[in-house]
Amino acid sequence: MRFEGTESYVATDDLMMAVNAAVTLARPLLVKGEPGTGKTQLAREIAAALKRPFYDWAIKSTTKAQHGLYEYDAVSRLRDSQLGNEAVKDIRNYIIKGKLWEAFDSETQPVLLIDEIDKADIEFPNDLLRELDQMEFYVHETRETVKAKHRPIILITSNNEKELPDAFLRRCFFHYIRFPDKDTMAKIVDVHFPNLKKNLLQEAMEVFFGLRDLPGLKKKPSTSELLDWLKLLVAEDIDPAVLREASGKKTLPPLYGALLKNEADVHLFERVAFMARRSN
């Protein structure tokens, strides 16, 4: 089966090619791109399109590679031992499976998302090299080797917060999700708002891409923020003429808080707009 996007996810040709190439090579697909470009959602859509089980391993700054394999709950075992619980006789009762182990146990080929790998310690990717290569790991407490029943389709996302090791990158197929152009963005919006008035979409897109083109923004508005903003515009029944006027007069658009997420960017827009009005 090949991934060709879904009804709820607009995938470009190069993105579909990257997904299918990673599946063919049986390598993890490392996806980078601006926050809000659909990296995390891509994994869910692949699982839905290919009808595969989905496992989501969300990485935090405190996450260790071991957490994805398993954890041994020694505290619970000690407590149960003190209480005379029969469960203490089998150490397996205190082995907590991680997302990687759960994916390895799947009866059909699953999709495993390792989300925002760059949040973890720099050694985290290297600590997973053998598991991702050999599709197995050793459980020291039970002295057994866990092997994947089926090699998972693995998608790894990164927001480029830190560089990933070369040894890890060598084992991945890489794809950078470029920010959608206006035509692609219109298709994405149509998926979420199929009945959106064309004039409202046109004016909203002009405002949105105008903000993104503003030099010096600390955080450019993303696809997800555009969708949130459009939802508010529809809910508040904002007239497209209001957006056109804001764009023409270089003033903040209505409900701009859905697009600009810090005061520095708001002040930057106001300064640039003020200078533009003075020059006119």
Protein Blocks (a to p, Z undefined) as FASTA:
>chain_A
ZZebjfklccdfklmmmmmmmmmnopacddeddehilmmmmmmmmmmmnopacddddddf
kbcfklmmoccdfklmmmmmmnopaklmpmklmcccdfklmmmmpmbdcddddehkllmc
fklmmmmmmmmmnopacdfklopacddfbdcddddddehlaccdfklmmmpccddddddd
fklmmmmmmmmmmmbcfklmmmmmmmmmmmmmpghiabdcdfklmmmmmmmmmmnopafk
lmmmmmmnopacehklmmmgcfklmmmmmmmmmmmmmmZZ
